Structure formats: C-alpha cells, structure tokens
Amino acid sequence: MSSGTNKIVESIKSEAQEKADKIIQDAQAEIATINNDAEKTAEAEKNKILDNGKKQSDMKYQQIISEAKMNARRAELGAKEEVIEAAFAKATEDLKAKASSDDAEYSESLIKMIEEATEELGGGDLIVQVKESDVAKVEGHLKKLSADLATKTGVSTTLVLGEPIDAIGGAILKTRNGDIEVNNTIESRLDRFKGLLRSEVANVLFKN
C-alpha cells in the first residue's frame, strides 16, 4: 500500500473510533431489545398453539427466534456500515481541508500524483489539469518534471497545464488529443482504494 493510502487509513482509524464505539453500543442495545422482545413473543406464541401439539409449537418458537436473530444481525451490520461511511466522510473532509490549504505535504503529494499519472501514460506530450488554486503549486515544477519523467519513461515528455478542473485535489493527465486519460484526483483515488480501505477500517473498528 502507498504512503498516501496509509495516511488515509490512519486518518480513518483515528477519527472514526469514537463514533464507532457509540454506534456499536447503540446497536448492541437494539439487539438486546430485539432478542428480549422475540423471547416474549415466541413464548406467547408457543403457549397459544400448545393445543395444536408440542412439535408444532416448538417449530413456531424456533422460527420466531431465528427471525429475531436475523433482525439483530441486520441491525448490527447497519450500524457498522454507518460507522464506515461516517469514517470515509470524515476522511474526505479532512483531505479537502488539507488540499485547500498551503500544506506542504499536500503540495508534495500533488507533484507525486502527476508523476504517477505520467508514468502510467508512458510519458509523451501530456496535458495536466488541476483545480484552479493548485495551478501555482505545480506550474513551476512542470519543466523539471518533464525532464525527470522523460528519463524515467525513456520517452520525450512535455507537461503543459490545461483547463482547471473541479476537484478536491490531485490531477488529471491526458494525451494532447484527449484519447487517453488518467484520473489521479483525490476523489478518484479514494474510489479506487475504497474496497481495500473498507476492509481495513472494518477490521480495526470491529475486530472484537
């Protein structure tokens, strides 16, 4: 996993834990209520149908208990999903705040994202698109980046700024004719890593 991914995971872990504890506590209380209600309902149903035979009453009892367990499980899964989504929302807000500031770490990450996209495209004459407030952060680096990436890719490379984009941060790179594009914005990276991050967050928050 890249350092950028690790930072996102760490942000999610630290910011989500408090909310996780509260939601899981509420879910456990809801589960207990569901189970208690189910026990009472099942017992009442059992007594009501005793005249139809013990076997039938036991089957009905087990059916109600099974339904209660499924409802409890659904409540628990719903609470966990709420925690994970809240964690991603918080991480996105934190990244948005960082990308909207003069944070040096974000500026370095932005250059790195342009490098990664250029390498993925294999170099060449490429258009770099960033949000308007990021133009000043990258324009002074493009000449050196072009030379460095030409060496890395073995292909003559020229990076020029294109029209600004509407994004939290990061960059989109594409060939001059627009036929091939690599979306390396923060939103796109979050979407790509979301499956992996979802598993990691769930393991951290709900390992017990």
ChimeraX attribute file (.defattr): number of C-alpha atoms within 10 A of each C-alpha:
attribute: neighborCount
match mode: 1-to-1
recipient: residues
	/A:1	7
	/A:2	6
	/A:3	9
	/A:4	13
	/A:5	16
	/A:6	12
	/A:7	12
	/A:8	18
	/A:9	21
	/A:10	14
	/A:11	18
	/A:12	26
	/A:13	21
	/A:14	12
	/A:15	16
	/A:16	22
	/A:17	17
	/A:18	12
	/A:19	16
	/A:20	22
	/A:21	14
	/A:22	13
	/A:23	18
	/A:24	21
	/A:25	14
	/A:26	15
	/A:27	21
	/A:28	16
	/A:29	12
	/A:30	16
	/A:31	20
	/A:32	13
	/A:33	14
	/A:34	19
	/A:35	20
	/A:36	14
	/A:37	14
	/A:38	19
	/A:39	16
	/A:40	11
	/A:41	14
	/A:42	21
	/A:43	17
	/A:44	12
	/A:45	16
	/A:46	22
	/A:47	12
	/A:48	11
	/A:49	14
	/A:50	13
	/A:51	10
	/A:52	10
	/A:53	10
	/A:54	13
	/A:55	10
	/A:56	13
	/A:57	20
	/A:58	17
	/A:59	12
	/A:60	17
	/A:61	20
	/A:62	13
	/A:63	13
	/A:64	20
	/A:65	21
	/A:66	14
	/A:67	14
	/A:68	21
	/A:69	16
	/A:70	13
	/A:71	16
	/A:72	20
	/A:73	14
	/A:74	14
	/A:75	19
	/A:76	20
	/A:77	14
	/A:78	15
	/A:79	19
	/A:80	19
	/A:81	15
	/A:82	15
	/A:83	24
	/A:84	23
	/A:85	13
	/A:86	17
	/A:87	24
	/A:88	23
	/A:89	14
	/A:90	16
	/A:91	23
	/A:92	19
	/A:93	13
	/A:94	16
	/A:95	18
	/A:96	16
	/A:97	13
	/A:98	17
	/A:99	23
	/A:100	14
	/A:101	12
	/A:102	13
	/A:103	11
	/A:104	12
	/A:105	10
	/A:106	18
	/A:107	19
	/A:108	12
	/A:109	16
	/A:110	23
	/A:111	17
	/A:112	16
	/A:113	23
	/A:114	26
	/A:115	20
	/A:116	16
	/A:117	20
	/A:118	31
	/A:119	15
	/A:120	13
	/A:121	17
	/A:122	16
	/A:123	23
	/A:124	21
	/A:125	17
	/A:126	23
	/A:127	20
	/A:128	26
	/A:129	23
	/A:130	27
	/A:131	17
	/A:132	14
	/A:133	13
	/A:134	21
	/A:135	16
	/A:136	10
	/A:137	17
	/A:138	18
	/A:139	13
	/A:140	10
	/A:141	12
	/A:142	17
	/A:143	14
	/A:144	12
	/A:145	20
	/A:146	22
	/A:147	15
	/A:148	14
	/A:149	22
	/A:150	19
	/A:151	13
	/A:152	16
	/A:153	16
	/A:154	12
	/A:155	14
	/A:156	15
	/A:157	21
	/A:158	20
	/A:159	26
	/A:160	15
	/A:161	15
	/A:162	16
	/A:163	11
	/A:164	16
	/A:165	16
	/A:166	10
	/A:167	17
	/A:168	20
	/A:169	27
	/A:170	26
	/A:171	26
	/A:172	24
	/A:173	29
	/A:174	22
	/A:175	18
	/A:176	16
	/A:177	10
	/A:178	10
	/A:179	7
	/A:180	11
	/A:181	18
	/A:182	18
	/A:183	17
	/A:184	21
	/A:185	24
	/A:186	20
	/A:187	16
	/A:188	18
	/A:189	15
	/A:190	17
	/A:191	12
	/A:192	12
	/A:193	14
	/A:194	15
	/A:195	10
	/A:196	13
	/A:197	20
	/A:198	17
	/A:199	11
	/A:200	15
	/A:201	22
	/A:202	15
	/A:203	11
	/A:204	13
	/A:205	21
	/A:206	13
	/A:207	7
	/A:208	5
